[in-house]
Amino acid sequence: MKLSLLALILVLFQSSAFAWDQKNFKMPTKEELKKKLTPLQYAVTREEGTERPFNNEYHDYKETGIYVDRISGEPLFSSLDKYDSGTGWPSFTKPLDAQNITLKTDSKLFASRTEVRSRLSDSHLGHVFDDGPKPLGKRFCMNSASLKFIRYQDLDKEGYGEFKKLFSK
């Protein structure tokens, strides 16, 4: 089957190779998000909820790749920086790019904590604590519901090919 040049361009453009476009990201409306996200994903990302420990998609996930914001697609964390903190949530020693997250003081519970949010979509991701492994001593404790995993073999196809170099030794 032969494709015309225009048809080929349309197929490439419609593929997820253009999945994450920081410059053209437009925050979906509340109604669009409620259709796109599961109730748990919506509660976590938009209402600062928390999923149950040990009963979430990525707490013990071991594939190679990157974790991105479920709404904006912003690259957030690498599987290379993921570790088992014993808490039941996916934990990371550092973000992929600190510019893609914002930190806020969260005083909702008994003690003050540092909340981690994505920059573009302002999604609630989780919290960062000072009890992580050396050398940085940070534990970015995230909710799986706010993340989407992109497998190493899919990085190019999903528009994140620039991150493949992280996994080269």
Rosetta blueprint (number, residue, H / E / L):
1 M L
2 K L
3 L L
4 S L
5 L H
6 L H
7 A H
8 L H
9 I H
10 L H
11 V H
12 L H
13 F H
14 Q H
15 S L
16 S H
17 A H
18 F H
19 A L
20 W L
21 D L
22 Q L
23 K L
24 N L
25 F L
26 K L
27 M L
28 P L
29 T L
30 K H
31 E H
32 E H
33 L H
34 K H
35 K H
36 K H
37 L L
38 T L
39 P H
40 L H
41 Q H
42 Y H
43 A H
44 V H
45 T H
46 R H
47 E H
48 E L
49 G L
50 T L
51 E L
52 R L
53 P L
54 F L
55 N L
56 N L
57 E L
58 Y L
59 H L
60 D L
61 Y L
62 K L
63 E L
64 T L
65 G E
66 I E
67 Y E
68 V E
69 D E
70 R L
71 I L
72 S L
73 G L
74 E L
75 P E
76 L E
77 F E
78 S E
79 S H
80 L H
81 D H
82 K E
83 Y E
84 D L
85 S L
86 G L
87 T L
88 G L
89 W L
90 P L
91 S E
92 F E
93 T L
94 K L
95 P L
96 L L
97 D L
98 A H
99 Q H
100 N H
101 I E
102 T E
103 L E
104 K E
105 T E
106 D E
107 S L
108 K L
109 L L
110 F L
111 A L
112 S L
113 R E
114 T E
115 E E
116 V E
117 R E
118 S E
119 R L
120 L L
121 S L
122 D L
123 S L
124 H E
125 L E
126 G E
127 H E
128 V E
129 F E
130 D L
131 D L
132 G L
133 P L
134 K L
135 P L
136 L L
137 G L
138 K L
139 R E
140 F E
141 C E
142 M E
143 N L
144 S H
145 A H
146 S H
147 L E
148 K E
149 F E
150 I E
151 R E
152 Y H
153 Q H
154 D H
155 L L
156 D L
157 K L
158 E L
159 G L
160 Y L
161 G H
162 E H
163 F H
164 K H
165 K H
166 L H
167 F H
168 S L
169 K L
